[in-house]
Amino acid sequence: MKLILTQQVTGLGEPGDIVEVKDGYGRNFLVPRGLAIRWTRGGETQVTALRRGRATREIADVSEAKQIAGQLATLQVTLTSRAGDGGRLFGSVTTADVVEAVAAAGGPKLDRRRLELPSAHIKTVGTHAVSVRLHPEVTASMNIEVVPA
C-alpha cells in the first residue's frame, strides 16, 4: 500500500514522505490515526505543501544542530510535580512538559515530537535522560531533574 505520511512515524519517515507499507499496517494503524493518507496523484500537491512546512521547522544544517546539542548538554532543566511518599508522581511528565521546562530554563525552542523519553512518560522523581533528534545525523542528550512539589 502506498501512503503519504502526514506526521512523523519513527522508523518509517517524516511528514511528506511517500512510503510503501503492508496493507494491514496502513489500513488498520496509520490511516485511522491520521498519521498517513492514501497516495493519489492529487496528493502530490499536498506532499509539496508538507515538505515546505517541514523545511521551515527543520534545523538547516549539521553545524547548527551541533551548536544546539552543545546548548542542551550544558542546560540544567528542573521540573516540579506533585509526588507521593515513594517518589511516584501524581500523573506523569510528558514531552510537552519537557519542552516547556527547556524553554523556561533558557534553552532553545524544541519540537516535542523530536523528544524521546526513557519510556512513554516519566512517572518517578529523580534524574532522567532525554534524547532529542535535532538532525538525522545529530542526536543530543540532556538530563531532566524531576523534583516533588
C-alpha atoms as an extended CHARMM CRD file, in Angstrom:
* protein
*
       149  EXT
         1         1  MET       CA              0.0000000000        0.0000000000        0.0000000000  PROA      1               0.0000000000
         2         2  LYS       CA              1.3890000000        3.3850000000       -0.9730000000  PROA      2               0.0000000000
         3         3  LEU       CA              0.8240000000        6.1770000000        1.5840000000  PROA      3               0.0000000000
         4         4  ILE       CA              1.7820000000        9.7850000000        2.1840000000  PROA      4               0.0000000000
         5         5  LEU       CA              2.8590000000       10.4300000000        5.7820000000  PROA      5               0.0000000000
         6         6  THR       CA              1.2060000000       13.4200000000        7.4470000000  PROA      6               0.0000000000
         7         7  GLN       CA              3.1390000000       13.1260000000       10.7150000000  PROA      7               0.0000000000
         8         8  GLN       CA              6.4860000000       11.7130000000       11.7690000000  PROA      8               0.0000000000
         9         9  VAL       CA              6.4540000000        7.9500000000       12.2840000000  PROA      9               0.0000000000
        10        10  THR       CA              9.5700000000        6.6150000000       13.9920000000  PROA      10              0.0000000000
        11        11  GLY       CA             11.3880000000        4.1610000000       11.7750000000  PROA      11              0.0000000000
        12        12  LEU       CA              9.2160000000        4.9450000000        8.7640000000  PROA      12              0.0000000000
        13        13  GLY       CA              9.6070000000        8.5820000000        7.7530000000  PROA      13              0.0000000000
        14        14  GLU       CA              8.8330000000       12.2570000000        8.0980000000  PROA      14              0.0000000000
        15        15  PRO       CA              5.7460000000       14.2450000000        7.0460000000  PROA      15              0.0000000000
        16        16  GLY       CA              5.5160000000       14.4350000000        3.2850000000  PROA      16              0.0000000000
        17        17  ASP       CA              7.3740000000       11.1850000000        2.6240000000  PROA      17              0.0000000000
        18        18  ILE       CA              5.7800000000        8.6820000000        0.2810000000  PROA      18              0.0000000000
        19        19  VAL       CA              6.1950000000        5.1990000000        1.7490000000  PROA      19              0.0000000000
        20        20  GLU       CA              5.2550000000        1.6580000000        0.7810000000  PROA      20              0.0000000000
        21        21  VAL       CA              3.8600000000       -0.3650000000        3.7320000000  PROA      21              0.0000000000
        22        22  LYS       CA              1.9450000000       -3.5890000000        4.1910000000  PROA      22              0.0000000000
        23        23  ASP       CA             -1.7980000000       -3.2570000000        3.6380000000  PROA      23              0.0000000000
        24        24  GLY       CA             -2.8270000000       -4.1070000000        7.2130000000  PROA      24              0.0000000000
        25        25  TYR       CA             -0.3730000000       -1.6580000000        8.8090000000  PROA      25              0.0000000000
        26        26  GLY       CA             -1.5870000000        1.1620000000        6.6050000000  PROA      26              0.0000000000
        27        27  ARG       CA             -5.2980000000        0.3660000000        6.7150000000  PROA      27              0.0000000000
        28        28  ASN       CA             -5.5560000000       -0.5160000000       10.4200000000  PROA      28              0.0000000000
        29        29  PHE       CA             -2.9520000000        1.7260000000       12.0670000000  PROA      29              0.0000000000
        30        30  LEU       CA             -1.5710000000        4.6230000000       10.0190000000  PROA      30              0.0000000000
        31        31  VAL       CA             -4.6760000000        5.8950000000        8.2140000000  PROA      31              0.0000000000
        32        32  PRO       CA             -7.1860000000        5.6670000000       11.1330000000  PROA      32              0.0000000000
        33        33  ARG       CA             -4.8190000000        7.5310000000       13.4690000000  PROA      33              0.0000000000
        34        34  GLY       CA             -4.2560000000       10.2940000000       10.9180000000  PROA      34              0.0000000000
        35        35  LEU       CA             -0.5520000000        9.5130000000       10.5490000000  PROA      35              0.0000000000
        36        36  ALA       CA             -0.8980000000        8.9690000000        6.8030000000  PROA      36              0.0000000000
        37        37  ILE       CA             -3.2490000000        9.4030000000        3.8710000000  PROA      37              0.0000000000
        38        38  ARG       CA             -3.6490000000        7.2240000000        0.8090000000  PROA      38              0.0000000000
        39        39  TRP       CA             -1.4210000000        8.1670000000       -2.0850000000  PROA      39              0.0000000000
        40        40  THR       CA             -3.1320000000        9.7470000000       -5.0940000000  PROA      40              0.0000000000
        41        41  ARG       CA             -1.9430000000       11.9640000000       -7.8940000000  PROA      41              0.0000000000
        42        42  GLY       CA             -3.7530000000       14.8880000000       -6.2500000000  PROA      42              0.0000000000
        43        43  GLY       CA             -1.8980000000       14.0410000000       -3.0720000000  PROA      43              0.0000000000
        44        44  GLU       CA              1.3430000000       15.1000000000       -4.7120000000  PROA      44              0.0000000000
        45        45  THR       CA              0.3460000000       18.7500000000       -4.1890000000  PROA      45              0.0000000000
        46        46  GLN       CA             -0.2170000000       18.0060000000       -0.5020000000  PROA      46              0.0000000000
        47        47  VAL       CA              3.2380000000       16.4200000000       -0.3500000000  PROA      47              0.0000000000
        48        48  THR       CA              4.8720000000       19.5930000000       -1.6190000000  PROA      48              0.0000000000
        49        49  ALA       CA              2.9830000000       21.6770000000        0.9780000000  PROA      49              0.0000000000
        50        50  LEU       CA              4.0370000000       19.3010000000        3.7680000000  PROA      50              0.0000000000
        51        51  ARG       CA              7.6620000000       19.3980000000        2.6380000000  PROA      51              0.0000000000
        52        52  ARG       CA              7.6470000000       23.2130000000        2.5580000000  PROA      52              0.0000000000
        53        53  GLY       CA              6.2810000000       23.2690000000        6.1180000000  PROA      53              0.0000000000
        54        54  ARG       CA              8.8840000000       20.7500000000        7.2510000000  PROA      54              0.0000000000
        55        55  ALA       CA             11.6980000000       22.7850000000        5.6720000000  PROA      55              0.0000000000
        56        56  THR       CA             10.7650000000       25.8500000000        7.7230000000  PROA      56              0.0000000000
        57        57  ARG       CA             10.6580000000       23.8780000000       11.0070000000  PROA      57              0.0000000000
        58        58  GLU       CA             13.7460000000       21.7590000000       10.4390000000  PROA      58              0.0000000000
        59        59  ILE       CA             17.1970000000       22.7160000000       11.5340000000  PROA      59              0.0000000000
        60        60  ALA       CA             19.0540000000       23.6510000000        8.3880000000  PROA      60              0.0000000000
        61        61  ASP       CA             22.4700000000       22.0710000000        8.7340000000  PROA      61              0.0000000000
        62        62  VAL       CA             24.6120000000       19.8180000000       10.8880000000  PROA      62              0.0000000000
        63        63  SER       CA             26.7010000000       22.6430000000       12.3780000000  PROA      63              0.0000000000
        64        64  GLU       CA             23.5820000000       24.3930000000       13.7000000000  PROA      64              0.0000000000
        65        65  ALA       CA             22.3290000000       21.0970000000       15.1340000000  PROA      65              0.0000000000
        66        66  LYS       CA             25.6650000000       20.5030000000       16.8770000000  PROA      66              0.0000000000
        67        67  GLN       CA             25.5450000000       24.0110000000       18.3410000000  PROA      67              0.0000000000
        68        68  ILE       CA             22.0560000000       23.3760000000       19.7590000000  PROA      68              0.0000000000
        69        69  ALA       CA             23.2350000000       19.9890000000       21.0860000000  PROA      69              0.0000000000
        70        70  GLY       CA             26.0200000000       21.7810000000       22.9560000000  PROA      70              0.0000000000
        71        71  GLN       CA             23.4860000000       24.1710000000       24.4970000000  PROA      71              0.0000000000
        72        72  LEU       CA             21.2850000000       21.2830000000       25.6120000000  PROA      72              0.0000000000
        73        73  ALA       CA             24.2030000000       19.3830000000       27.1540000000  PROA      73              0.0000000000
        74        74  THR       CA             25.0710000000       22.2790000000       29.4720000000  PROA      74              0.0000000000
        75        75  LEU       CA             21.4690000000       23.1900000000       30.3250000000  PROA      75              0.0000000000
        76        76  GLN       CA             20.1140000000       22.4260000000       33.8120000000  PROA      76              0.0000000000
        77        77  VAL       CA             16.4030000000       21.5910000000       33.4620000000  PROA      77              0.0000000000
        78        78  THR       CA             14.2620000000       21.0830000000       36.5610000000  PROA      78              0.0000000000
        79        79  LEU       CA             10.5920000000       20.1160000000       36.5910000000  PROA      79              0.0000000000
        80        80  THR       CA              8.4240000000       20.2340000000       39.6790000000  PROA      80              0.0000000000
        81        81  SER       CA              5.4860000000       17.9050000000       40.0000000000  PROA      81              0.0000000000
        82        82  ARG       CA              3.2860000000       16.6150000000       42.7720000000  PROA      82              0.0000000000
        83        83  ALA       CA              4.5660000000       13.3110000000       44.1150000000  PROA      83              0.0000000000
        84        84  GLY       CA              3.6510000000       10.7660000000       46.7630000000  PROA      84              0.0000000000
        85        85  ASP       CA              5.7890000000        9.3950000000       49.5870000000  PROA      85              0.0000000000
        86        86  GLY       CA              7.5580000000        6.7680000000       47.4720000000  PROA      86              0.0000000000
        87        87  GLY       CA              8.6830000000        9.2590000000       44.8360000000  PROA      87              0.0000000000
        88        88  ARG       CA              5.9160000000        8.2860000000       42.4370000000  PROA      88              0.0000000000
        89        89  LEU       CA              4.2890000000       11.2150000000       40.6200000000  PROA      89              0.0000000000
        90        90  PHE       CA              0.5820000000       12.0220000000       40.6600000000  PROA      90              0.0000000000
        91        91  GLY       CA              0.2190000000       11.9300000000       36.8960000000  PROA      91              0.0000000000
        92        92  SER       CA              3.2690000000       11.9970000000       34.6570000000  PROA      92              0.0000000000
        93        93  VAL       CA              5.7390000000       14.2250000000       32.8400000000  PROA      93              0.0000000000
        94        94  THR       CA              5.1940000000       14.2680000000       29.0740000000  PROA      94              0.0000000000
        95        95  THR       CA              7.2390000000       15.5600000000       26.1640000000  PROA      95              0.0000000000
        96        96  ALA       CA              5.2100000000       18.7890000000       26.1480000000  PROA      96              0.0000000000
        97        97  ASP       CA              6.1530000000       19.3800000000       29.8100000000  PROA      97              0.0000000000
        98        98  VAL       CA              9.8270000000       18.8330000000       28.9870000000  PROA      98              0.0000000000
        99        99  VAL       CA              9.6900000000       21.2990000000       26.0570000000  PROA      99              0.0000000000
       100       100  GLU       CA              8.1260000000       23.9540000000       28.3290000000  PROA      100             0.0000000000
       101       101  ALA       CA             10.7640000000       23.3400000000       31.0200000000  PROA      101             0.0000000000
       102       102  VAL       CA             13.6110000000       23.6510000000       28.4890000000  PROA      102             0.0000000000
       103       103  ALA       CA             12.1990000000       26.9470000000       27.2360000000  PROA      103             0.0000000000
       104       104  ALA       CA             11.7570000000       28.1970000000       30.8330000000  PROA      104             0.0000000000
       105       105  ALA       CA             15.3710000000       27.2680000000       31.6080000000  PROA      105             0.0000000000
       106       106  GLY       CA             16.5540000000       29.4510000000       28.7240000000  PROA      106             0.0000000000
       107       107  GLY       CA             17.1470000000       26.6720000000       26.2260000000  PROA      107             0.0000000000
       108       108  PRO       CA             16.2930000000       26.5460000000       22.5270000000  PROA      108             0.0000000000
       109       109  LYS       CA             12.7840000000       26.0070000000       21.2500000000  PROA      109             0.0000000000
       110       110  LEU       CA             12.2660000000       22.2850000000       20.5990000000  PROA      110             0.0000000000
       111       111  ASP       CA              9.6540000000       20.2490000000       18.7970000000  PROA      111             0.0000000000
       112       112  ARG       CA              8.0040000000       17.8170000000       21.2220000000  PROA      112             0.0000000000
       113       113  ARG       CA              7.7820000000       15.1590000000       18.5100000000  PROA      113             0.0000000000
       114       114  ARG       CA             11.5690000000       15.0140000000       18.3520000000  PROA      114             0.0000000000
       115       115  LEU       CA             11.9790000000       14.1870000000       22.0590000000  PROA      115             0.0000000000
       116       116  GLU       CA             12.4730000000       10.6070000000       23.1560000000  PROA      116             0.0000000000
       117       117  LEU       CA             11.7460000000        9.9030000000       26.8260000000  PROA      117             0.0000000000
       118       118  PRO       CA             13.1070000000        6.7720000000       28.5730000000  PROA      118             0.0000000000
       119       119  SER       CA              9.5470000000        5.3990000000       28.4950000000  PROA      119             0.0000000000
       120       120  ALA       CA              6.2920000000        6.8570000000       27.2000000000  PROA      120             0.0000000000
       121       121  HSD       CA              6.0160000000        9.1560000000       30.2470000000  PROA      121             0.0000000000
       122       122  ILE       CA              8.1950000000        9.9290000000       33.2470000000  PROA      122             0.0000000000
       123       123  LYS       CA              6.3870000000        8.7730000000       36.3710000000  PROA      123             0.0000000000
       124       124  THR       CA              9.0400000000        8.9900000000       39.1160000000  PROA      124             0.0000000000
       125       125  VAL       CA             11.0540000000       11.6520000000       40.8900000000  PROA      125             0.0000000000
       126       126  GLY       CA             14.7700000000       11.8300000000       40.0290000000  PROA      126             0.0000000000
       127       127  THR       CA             17.0970000000       12.4390000000       37.1190000000  PROA      127             0.0000000000
       128       128  HSD       CA             16.0380000000       11.1240000000       33.7340000000  PROA      128             0.0000000000
       129       129  ALA       CA             17.9800000000       11.0850000000       30.4550000000  PROA      129             0.0000000000
       130       130  VAL       CA             16.1230000000       12.5200000000       27.4760000000  PROA      130             0.0000000000
       131       131  SER       CA             17.3710000000       12.4020000000       23.9000000000  PROA      131             0.0000000000
       132       132  VAL       CA             16.4610000000       14.8850000000       21.1890000000  PROA      132             0.0000000000
       133       133  ARG       CA             16.7420000000       14.1450000000       17.4610000000  PROA      133             0.0000000000
       134       134  LEU       CA             17.8690000000       17.5280000000       16.1410000000  PROA      134             0.0000000000
       135       135  HSD       CA             19.0120000000       16.3650000000       12.7140000000  PROA      135             0.0000000000
       136       136  PRO       CA             19.2100000000       12.9440000000       11.0500000000  PROA      136             0.0000000000
       137       137  GLU       CA             22.9230000000       12.8920000000       11.9010000000  PROA      137             0.0000000000
       138       138  VAL       CA             22.7990000000       14.6420000000       15.3130000000  PROA      138             0.0000000000
       139       139  THR       CA             21.1130000000       13.4090000000       18.4880000000  PROA      139             0.0000000000
       140       140  ALA       CA             21.5190000000       15.3940000000       21.7070000000  PROA      140             0.0000000000
       141       141  SER       CA             21.1880000000       14.0520000000       25.2410000000  PROA      141             0.0000000000
       142       142  MET       CA             20.1910000000       16.0160000000       28.3060000000  PROA      142             0.0000000000
       143       143  ASN       CA             19.2220000000       15.2610000000       31.8740000000  PROA      143             0.0000000000
       144       144  ILE       CA             15.8930000000       16.2970000000       33.3170000000  PROA      144             0.0000000000
       145       145  GLU       CA             15.6130000000       16.5910000000       37.1030000000  PROA      145             0.0000000000
       146       146  VAL       CA             12.0910000000       15.8840000000       38.3760000000  PROA      146             0.0000000000
       147       147  VAL       CA             11.5660000000       17.1400000000       41.9270000000  PROA      147             0.0000000000
       148       148  PRO       CA              8.4950000000       16.8500000000       44.1600000000  PROA      148             0.0000000000
       149       149  ALA       CA              6.4130000000       19.9860000000       44.6310000000  PROA      149             0.0000000000
